Amino acid sequence: MPGTKKDALNNGVHDYTAENLYVHPDNPAVLEALEKFRDHKLGLMMHWSPASQLGIYESWCMSDDSAAWSKGDVDWTDDMNEFRQQYRNLRTTFNPIRFQPEVWADLAKECGFQYLLFTTKHHDGFCMWDTETTDYKVTSPNTPFSSHRYADICRHLFDSFRERGMSIHAYFSKPDWNTPYYWSPEFTSPDGKTDRNVNYDVEKHPEIWEEFVAMSHRQITEIMTNYGRIEALWLDGGWVRPENKGQDIRIGEIVERIRETTQPHLMAVDRTVGGPYENFITPEQTVPDDPVLVPWESCVTLGRRFSFNYDDDFKTPRELIHLLINIIAKGGNLALNIAPQPDGRLPVKGVATIRELGAFLKRNGEAVYGTRECAPYLADGIAYTRKGSKVYAFYLYPDNSAEVRHSFTLPNFGEVLSVSLLSDEGEVKTENVDEGKLRITVLSRTTQGVPYSDVFRIEIK
């Protein structure tokens, strides 16, 4: 079974906590927030930082133990110490003057996204908000974008999305490879090599670790106090946990403090750690084989990477729509990652794909939003969801050359009051066959070509 309490990474991709390790919250406000989260189904995830200028893996290529898979694009130097300095200096040229947060938010709303999941800080430690804890931030005078009216990127993004009715989830990296409280210069190895973990013995130097914990708590408090309503604190870097080198940043302590003050409803997502502060589990770049009957969200990239790459390839609309249907049929949400360009725009080809998703959802969103999993979930090329007395069935056409079907046999869901084809205005008829199974025949269609999916609404008595 995927997922244990032991953090597992494969080329920077996290494993996920097993369903049987999930701890159900007992906080009524959190439980209510989780139900709304499960209704939303589709979130827009974004990884963005000065590293987008190089089109390389964000953060990971700074760590020597990740270089084998992450440094392929770094073809101008083999000197890791030199590279790390070049990477940190990217803040001095980061100037995304074509960034328009309201345009991003309008696009997200048009395409059916219900929440934003944005990287306030990745492992490299660069802060995309106006923090008082470090000068390594987008609003520092050392960053040319600091004089722009949208310099506090988190504030303007959060406000723009919230004004359009979307929720805000704040991604926050627990490790921080910029602060001396995590990678301390005093304990740099003789060869200068780094790995993703703290570089000193926490038990021998608790005073340094306490500085790191205090800084982390201050940063989280800033975001949760000064940036409006936040639905989820999405904590990445699952190797930062007590049982791994004593890396305890006391997540429970800061989450409860926030819940007692500014965000009583806050969902905590301490990824891969399990326990009471992982309120939903987060498969990464994968979808579980079977339904997961606790709250969960797959974070999946529209392209090949979470961070911007100049040569990226994007999923087709068919692949993306089928991905979403696969996830919701198993009870989950999709956090779809799109990486902004260094100039502040979104990739044109990626935007075209999500617009196709939006068009599909305009017609078929009833079968997506607010639904829950419904047995048999996925069977014989048909996916199922349910909302109250209505069952929804999605027949997935694998490609543009597939034969368009006119007859479908579904399980026995009980007495059927009506059946309609959401995805087309064509006419259908129904009959009971083979021990109460439901046969649906499409008599006519109003659209041409091979659909991404036929979507049926079945009203049950």
C-alpha positions as CSV (number, residue, x, y, z in Angstrom):
1,M,0.0,0.0,0.0
2,P,1.4,3.4,-0.9
3,G,2.2,5.7,2.0
4,T,3.6,5.1,5.5
5,K,4.7,7.3,8.3
6,K,8.2,7.1,6.8
7,D,8.7,9.9,4.3
8,A,9.6,8.6,0.8
9,L,10.9,10.7,-2.0
10,N,11.6,9.7,-5.6
11,N,13.1,12.4,-7.7
12,G,11.5,15.0,-5.5
13,V,8.1,13.4,-5.6
14,H,6.6,12.6,-2.3
15,D,4.8,9.3,-1.4
16,Y,1.5,9.8,0.4
17,T,0.1,8.8,3.8
18,A,-1.9,5.6,3.7
19,E,-5.7,5.9,4.2
20,N,-5.6,3.7,7.4
21,L,-3.2,6.1,9.0
22,Y,-5.6,9.1,8.6
23,V,-6.7,10.7,11.8
24,H,-10.3,12.1,11.6
25,P,-10.5,15.7,13.1
26,D,-13.0,16.4,15.8
27,N,-12.9,20.2,15.4
28,P,-16.4,21.2,14.0
29,A,-15.0,24.2,12.1
30,V,-12.3,22.0,10.5
31,L,-14.9,19.3,9.6
32,E,-17.1,21.9,8.0
33,A,-14.1,23.2,6.0
34,L,-13.2,19.7,4.9
35,E,-16.7,19.1,3.5
36,K,-16.5,22.3,1.5
37,F,-13.1,21.3,0.3
38,R,-14.4,18.0,-0.9
39,D,-17.2,19.9,-2.7
40,H,-14.7,22.0,-4.6
41,K,-13.0,19.2,-6.6
42,L,-10.6,21.4,-8.6
43,G,-7.9,23.7,-7.4
44,L,-5.2,25.7,-9.3
45,M,-1.7,25.1,-7.9
46,M,1.2,27.4,-8.8
47,H,4.9,27.1,-8.2
48,W,6.6,30.4,-8.8
49,S,9.8,32.0,-7.7
50,P,12.9,33.8,-9.2
51,A,14.2,30.3,-10.4
52,S,11.6,30.5,-13.2
53,Q,14.1,32.8,-15.0
54,L,16.4,29.8,-15.6
55,G,13.6,27.3,-16.4
56,I,15.2,24.8,-14.0
57,Y,13.8,22.6,-11.1
58,E,12.8,25.0,-8.4
59,S,15.0,24.6,-5.2
60,W,16.0,20.9,-5.8
61,C,19.1,21.5,-7.8
62,M,20.6,23.4,-4.8
63,S,20.8,20.1,-2.8
64,D,23.7,17.8,-3.8
65,D,21.7,14.7,-2.9
66,S,19.1,15.6,-5.5
67,A,21.5,16.7,-8.2
68,A,21.4,13.4,-10.1
69,W,17.8,14.0,-11.3
70,S,17.4,17.8,-10.8
71,K,20.6,19.3,-12.4
72,G,20.1,18.2,-16.0
73,D,19.2,21.8,-17.1
74,V,22.2,23.3,-15.2
75,D,24.7,22.9,-18.1
76,W,26.9,25.9,-17.6
77,T,28.8,25.0,-14.4
78,D,29.7,21.9,-12.4
79,D,30.7,23.9,-9.3
80,M,27.7,23.5,-7.0
81,N,28.9,26.3,-4.6
82,E,29.1,28.7,-7.5
83,F,25.7,27.5,-8.8
84,R,24.0,28.0,-5.4
85,Q,25.3,31.6,-5.3
86,Q,24.0,32.2,-8.8
87,Y,20.7,30.7,-7.8
88,R,20.3,33.0,-4.8
89,N,21.3,36.0,-6.9
90,L,18.3,35.4,-9.2
91,R,16.3,37.6,-6.9
92,T,18.3,40.6,-8.2
93,T,16.9,40.1,-11.7
94,F,13.4,38.8,-10.9
95,N,11.0,41.4,-12.5
96,P,7.7,39.8,-13.7
97,I,6.2,43.1,-14.9
98,R,3.5,41.4,-17.0
99,F,2.0,39.8,-13.9
100,Q,-1.7,40.7,-13.6
101,P,-3.3,38.9,-10.6
102,E,-6.8,39.8,-11.7
103,V,-6.2,38.3,-15.1
104,W,-5.0,35.0,-13.5
105,A,-8.1,35.0,-11.2
106,D,-10.5,35.7,-14.1
107,L,-9.0,32.8,-16.1
108,A,-9.2,30.5,-13.1
109,K,-12.8,31.3,-12.5
110,E,-13.6,30.9,-16.2
111,C,-12.0,27.5,-16.2
112,G,-13.9,26.1,-13.2
113,F,-11.2,26.3,-10.5
114,Q,-12.6,26.6,-7.0
115,Y,-9.4,27.4,-5.0
116,L,-5.8,28.6,-5.4
117,L,-2.8,26.7,-3.9
118,F,0.2,29.0,-4.2
119,T,3.8,28.6,-3.1
120,T,4.4,31.3,-0.5
121,K,7.9,29.8,0.0
122,H,9.5,26.8,-1.6
123,H,12.5,24.9,-0.1
124,D,14.9,27.6,-1.4
125,G,13.5,29.9,1.2
126,F,12.5,32.8,-1.1
127,C,9.4,34.5,0.3
128,M,6.7,35.6,-2.1
129,W,5.1,37.8,0.5
130,D,6.3,40.9,2.5
131,T,7.8,39.0,5.4
132,E,9.6,40.8,8.3
133,T,11.7,37.7,9.0
134,T,14.2,37.8,6.1
135,D,15.4,40.1,3.3
136,Y,15.2,37.1,0.9
137,K,11.8,38.1,-0.4
138,V,10.0,39.5,-3.4
139,T,9.5,42.9,-1.7
140,S,13.2,43.4,-0.8
141,P,14.9,46.4,-2.5
142,N,17.4,43.8,-3.9
143,T,14.5,42.5,-6.1
144,P,13.6,44.9,-8.9
145,F,10.0,43.9,-8.8
146,S,9.8,45.3,-5.3
147,S,8.8,48.7,-6.7
148,H,5.9,47.3,-8.7
149,R,2.3,47.9,-7.5
150,Y,1.9,44.1,-7.3
151,A,5.2,43.5,-5.5
152,D,3.5,41.6,-2.6
153,I,2.6,38.8,-4.9
154,C,0.8,36.7,-2.3
155,R,-1.4,39.6,-1.2
156,H,-2.5,40.5,-4.7
157,L,-3.1,36.9,-5.8
158,F,-5.0,36.0,-2.7
159,D,-7.2,39.1,-2.8
160,S,-7.9,38.7,-6.5
161,F,-8.9,35.0,-6.2
162,R,-10.9,35.6,-3.1
163,E,-12.8,38.5,-4.6
164,R,-13.9,36.1,-7.4
165,G,-15.3,33.5,-4.9
166,M,-12.3,31.2,-4.8
167,S,-10.7,29.8,-1.6
168,I,-7.0,30.2,-0.7
169,H,-4.7,27.4,0.3
170,A,-1.2,28.5,1.3
171,Y,1.7,26.2,0.3
172,F,4.6,26.6,2.8
173,S,7.9,24.7,2.8
174,K,9.0,23.4,6.2
175,P,12.7,23.1,5.2
176,D,14.4,26.4,4.3
177,W,17.7,26.2,2.5
178,N,18.5,29.9,2.8
179,T,18.4,30.5,6.5
180,P,21.5,29.8,8.6
181,Y,19.2,28.2,11.1
182,Y,18.6,25.2,8.8
183,W,21.8,25.1,6.6
184,S,24.2,26.7,9.1
185,P,27.5,28.0,7.6
186,E,29.1,26.9,10.8
187,F,28.5,23.3,10.0
188,T,29.1,23.2,6.2
189,S,30.8,19.9,5.3
190,P,34.5,20.2,4.2
191,D,33.6,19.5,0.6
192,G,30.7,22.0,0.7
193,K,28.1,19.3,-0.2
194,T,24.5,19.6,1.0
195,D,21.5,17.4,1.4
196,R,17.8,18.3,2.0
197,N,18.1,17.9,5.8
198,V,19.3,20.2,8.5
199,N,23.1,20.2,8.4
200,Y,23.8,20.1,12.1
201,D,22.9,17.8,15.1
202,V,19.7,19.2,16.5
203,E,20.2,17.5,19.9
204,K,23.7,19.1,20.2
205,H,22.6,22.5,19.0
206,P,19.0,23.1,20.2
207,E,19.6,26.8,20.4
208,I,20.0,27.0,16.6
209,W,17.1,24.7,16.0
210,E,14.9,26.9,18.3
211,E,15.7,29.9,16.1
212,F,14.6,28.0,13.1
213,V,11.3,26.9,14.8
214,A,10.7,30.5,15.9
215,M,11.3,31.8,12.4
216,S,9.0,29.2,10.9
217,H,6.2,30.1,13.4
218,R,6.6,33.8,12.7
219,Q,6.4,33.3,9.0
220,I,3.3,31.1,9.2
221,T,1.7,33.6,11.6
222,E,2.3,36.5,9.2
223,I,0.5,34.7,6.4
224,M,-2.3,33.6,8.6
225,T,-2.8,37.0,10.2
226,N,-2.1,39.6,7.5
227,Y,-3.4,37.9,4.3
228,G,-7.1,37.4,4.8
229,R,-9.0,34.1,5.1
230,I,-6.9,31.1,4.4
231,E,-8.6,27.7,4.1
232,A,-5.6,25.4,4.3
233,L,-1.9,25.5,5.4
234,W,-0.3,23.1,2.9
235,L,3.1,22.0,4.5
236,D,5.6,20.5,2.1
237,G,9.0,18.9,2.9
238,G,7.8,15.8,4.8
239,W,11.3,14.9,5.9
240,V,11.1,17.7,8.4
241,R,9.5,15.6,11.2
242,P,10.5,14.6,14.7
243,E,11.6,11.1,13.9
244,N,14.1,12.3,11.2
245,K,17.1,13.8,12.9
246,G,14.9,15.4,15.5
247,Q,13.4,17.9,13.0
248,D,10.4,18.9,15.1
249,I,9.1,22.4,14.2
250,R,6.0,21.8,16.5
251,I,3.4,22.1,13.8
252,G,0.6,21.3,16.2
253,E,1.5,24.2,18.4
254,I,1.4,26.8,15.6
255,V,-1.7,25.3,14.0
256,E,-3.7,25.4,17.2
257,R,-2.5,28.9,17.9
258,I,-3.7,30.1,14.5
259,R,-7.1,28.3,15.0
260,E,-7.5,30.0,18.4
261,T,-6.9,33.4,16.8
262,T,-7.2,34.3,13.1
263,Q,-8.3,31.1,11.3
264,P,-10.5,28.8,13.4
265,H,-11.5,26.7,10.4
266,L,-7.9,26.1,9.2
267,M,-7.2,22.8,7.5
268,A,-3.6,21.7,8.2
269,V,-1.9,19.5,5.7
270,D,1.4,18.2,7.1
271,R,2.1,16.1,4.1
272,T,3.2,12.5,4.5
273,V,3.6,12.9,8.3
274,G,0.1,11.5,9.2
275,G,-1.6,12.3,12.5
276,P,-4.0,15.0,13.5
277,Y,-2.4,17.7,11.4
278,E,-2.7,16.1,8.1
279,N,-6.4,16.8,7.5
280,F,-6.3,15.6,3.9
281,I,-3.7,13.4,2.2
282,T,-1.9,14.4,-0.9
283,P,-0.8,12.0,-3.6
284,E,1.7,13.7,-5.9
285,Q,1.9,13.2,-9.7
286,T,-0.2,10.1,-9.2
287,V,-3.8,8.9,-8.7
288,P,-4.5,6.1,-6.3
289,D,-5.6,2.8,-7.9
290,D,-8.6,2.5,-5.7
291,P,-11.1,4.9,-4.1
292,V,-9.8,6.7,-1.0
293,L,-12.6,7.2,1.5
294,V,-11.0,10.0,3.5
295,P,-10.4,13.6,2.2
296,W,-7.6,13.7,-0.4
297,E,-6.1,15.7,-3.2
298,S,-3.8,14.7,-6.0
299,C,-1.4,17.5,-7.0
300,V,-0.5,16.9,-10.6
301,T,1.3,19.1,-13.2
302,L,-0.3,20.3,-16.4
303,G,3.2,20.0,-17.9
304,R,6.1,17.7,-16.9
305,R,7.2,19.8,-13.9
306,F,5.9,21.9,-11.1
307,S,8.2,24.8,-11.9
308,F,8.5,26.6,-15.2
309,N,10.5,25.1,-18.0
310,Y,11.0,26.7,-21.4
311,D,10.6,23.3,-23.3
312,D,7.7,21.9,-21.3
313,D,5.0,19.8,-22.9
314,F,1.4,20.0,-21.7
315,K,-1.3,17.4,-21.2
316,T,-4.0,17.4,-23.9
317,P,-7.6,18.5,-22.9
318,R,-8.7,14.9,-23.2
319,E,-5.9,13.7,-20.8
320,L,-6.7,16.5,-18.4
321,I,-10.5,16.0,-18.4
322,H,-10.0,12.2,-17.9
323,L,-7.6,12.9,-15.1
324,L,-10.1,15.0,-13.2
325,I,-12.9,12.4,-13.7
326,N,-10.6,9.6,-12.5
327,I,-9.9,11.5,-9.4
328,I,-13.4,12.6,-8.5
329,A,-14.7,9.0,-9.1
330,K,-12.3,7.9,-6.4
331,G,-13.4,10.6,-4.0
332,G,-10.6,13.1,-4.4
333,N,-9.7,16.6,-5.6
334,L,-7.3,17.7,-8.3
335,A,-4.8,20.4,-7.6
336,L,-3.6,21.2,-11.1
337,N,-0.2,22.9,-11.2
338,I,0.5,25.5,-13.8
339,A,3.9,27.2,-13.5
340,P,4.0,30.9,-14.4
341,Q,6.6,32.3,-16.7
342,P,9.4,34.6,-15.4
343,D,7.7,37.6,-17.1
344,G,4.5,37.1,-15.1
345,R,2.3,35.5,-17.8
346,L,0.9,32.0,-17.9
347,P,2.1,29.7,-20.8
348,V,-0.2,30.1,-23.8
349,K,-0.4,26.4,-24.6
350,G,-1.2,25.5,-21.0
351,V,-4.0,28.2,-20.9
352,A,-5.5,26.7,-24.1
353,T,-5.8,23.3,-22.4
354,I,-7.4,24.6,-19.2
355,R,-9.9,26.6,-21.2
356,E,-11.0,23.4,-22.8
357,L,-11.4,22.0,-19.3
358,G,-13.5,25.0,-18.4
359,A,-15.8,24.5,-21.4
360,F,-16.3,20.9,-20.4
361,L,-17.1,21.9,-16.8
362,K,-19.6,24.6,-17.9
363,R,-21.8,21.9,-19.4
364,N,-21.0,19.0,-17.0
365,G,-20.0,20.7,-13.7
366,E,-23.2,19.4,-12.0
367,A,-21.7,15.9,-12.2
368,V,-18.4,17.2,-10.7
369,Y,-18.8,19.8,-8.0
370,G,-20.4,18.8,-4.7
371,T,-20.4,15.1,-5.6
372,R,-19.0,12.1,-3.7
373,E,-17.7,8.7,-4.8
374,C,-20.3,6.2,-5.9
375,A,-19.8,2.4,-6.3
376,P,-18.7,0.8,-8.6
377,Y,-16.5,4.0,-8.9
378,L,-14.8,3.1,-12.2
379,A,-15.8,0.0,-14.2
380,D,-15.9,-0.9,-17.9
381,G,-14.7,2.6,-19.0
382,I,-17.4,4.4,-17.0
383,A,-16.8,6.5,-13.9
384,Y,-19.5,7.3,-11.4
385,T,-20.2,10.1,-8.9
386,R,-23.3,10.8,-6.7
387,K,-25.0,13.9,-5.3
388,G,-28.2,13.3,-3.2
389,S,-30.7,11.3,-5.3
390,K,-28.7,11.7,-8.5
391,V,-26.0,9.4,-9.9
392,Y,-23.7,10.7,-12.7
393,A,-22.0,8.4,-15.2
394,F,-19.1,9.4,-17.3
395,Y,-18.2,7.3,-20.3
396,L,-14.6,8.2,-21.3
397,Y,-13.6,8.2,-24.9
398,P,-9.9,7.3,-25.1
399,D,-8.9,9.3,-28.2
400,N,-10.2,11.3,-31.1
401,S,-10.5,8.2,-33.3
402,A,-12.7,6.3,-30.9
403,E,-16.1,5.1,-32.1
404,V,-18.9,7.2,-30.7
405,R,-21.2,4.9,-28.7
406,H,-25.0,4.9,-28.7
407,S,-25.7,2.2,-26.1
408,F,-24.5,1.9,-22.5
409,T,-25.3,-0.6,-19.8
410,L,-25.0,0.6,-16.2
411,P,-25.5,-1.2,-12.8
412,N,-28.8,-1.4,-10.9
413,F,-29.1,1.8,-8.9
414,G,-32.7,1.2,-7.9
415,E,-35.8,2.7,-9.4
416,V,-34.9,5.3,-12.0
417,L,-37.1,8.4,-12.4
418,S,-35.2,10.0,-15.4
419,V,-32.0,9.9,-17.4
420,S,-30.5,12.8,-19.4
421,L,-27.3,13.4,-21.3
422,L,-25.6,16.4,-19.7
423,S,-22.8,16.6,-22.2
424,D,-25.1,16.8,-25.2
425,E,-28.6,18.0,-25.9
426,G,-29.4,14.8,-27.7
427,E,-32.4,12.5,-26.8
428,V,-32.0,9.3,-24.8
429,K,-34.2,6.3,-23.9
430,T,-33.8,3.8,-21.1
431,E,-34.8,0.2,-20.4
432,N,-34.1,-2.4,-17.7
433,V,-32.1,-5.4,-18.7
434,D,-30.3,-8.3,-17.0
435,E,-31.3,-8.3,-13.4
436,G,-32.3,-4.7,-13.2
437,K,-29.3,-3.2,-15.0
438,L,-30.0,0.1,-16.8
439,R,-29.5,0.3,-20.6
440,I,-29.2,3.8,-22.0
441,T,-29.6,4.4,-25.7
442,V,-28.6,7.8,-27.2
443,L,-31.1,8.4,-30.0
444,S,-29.7,11.6,-31.3
445,R,-26.8,14.0,-30.7
446,T,-26.4,17.7,-31.4
447,T,-22.6,17.9,-31.4
448,Q,-20.1,16.5,-33.9
449,G,-16.8,14.6,-33.3
450,V,-15.7,12.3,-30.5
451,P,-16.6,13.8,-27.1
452,Y,-14.1,13.8,-24.2
453,S,-16.8,12.0,-22.2
454,D,-20.5,11.3,-22.4
455,V,-22.0,12.4,-19.1
456,F,-25.4,11.1,-17.9
457,R,-27.6,12.3,-15.1
458,I,-29.6,9.5,-13.5
459,E,-32.3,10.5,-11.0
460,I,-33.1,7.7,-8.5
461,K,-36.3,7.5,-6.5
